[in-house]
Amino acid sequence: MEQNQHPTKEQVREYLKHRQQEHCPPPDIKEIRRQLGWDLIETDRKNRLR
């Protein structure tokens, strides 16, 4: 039987603490689209229309 690997409570707390201390703004919309792969979807859509 396969078991899911969940982070420990301590790991989650450390991650959240680190994220709160960063104080950095969210990435630019172009970077968000790149990370989500939306630019690839749009490119594929344009290629299909040709």
C-alpha positions in Angstrom: 0.0 0.0 0.0 1.4 3.4 -1.0 1.6 6.1 1.7 1.5 9.8 1.0 4.5 11.8 2.2 3.1 14.8 4.1 5.4 17.4 5.7 5.7 17.4 9.4 4.0 20.2 11.4 7.4 21.7 12.1 8.3 21.8 8.4 5.0 23.5 7.6 5.5 26.0 10.4 9.1 26.7 9.2 7.9 27.2 5.6 5.1 29.6 6.7 7.5 31.5 8.9 10.0 31.9 6.0 7.3 33.0 3.6 6.1 35.7 6.0 9.6 37.0 6.6 10.3 37.4 2.8 8.1 40.5 2.4 8.4 40.4 -1.4 5.7 41.4 -3.8 4.1 38.8 -6.0 5.8 38.2 -9.3 4.9 40.1 -12.5 1.9 38.8 -14.4 4.1 37.6 -17.2 6.1 35.5 -14.7 2.9 34.0 -13.2 1.7 33.1 -16.7 5.1 31.5 -17.5 5.1 29.5 -14.3 1.5 28.2 -14.9 2.4 27.4 -18.5 -0.3 29.7 -19.9 2.1 31.1 -22.5 2.5 27.6 -23.9 -1.3 27.2 -24.2 -1.6 30.5 -26.0 1.2 29.7 -28.4 -0.4 26.3 -29.1 -3.7 27.9 -29.7 -2.2 30.4 -32.2 -0.4 27.6 -34.0 -3.7 25.7 -34.5 -5.4 28.7 -36.0 -2.8 29.0 -38.8 
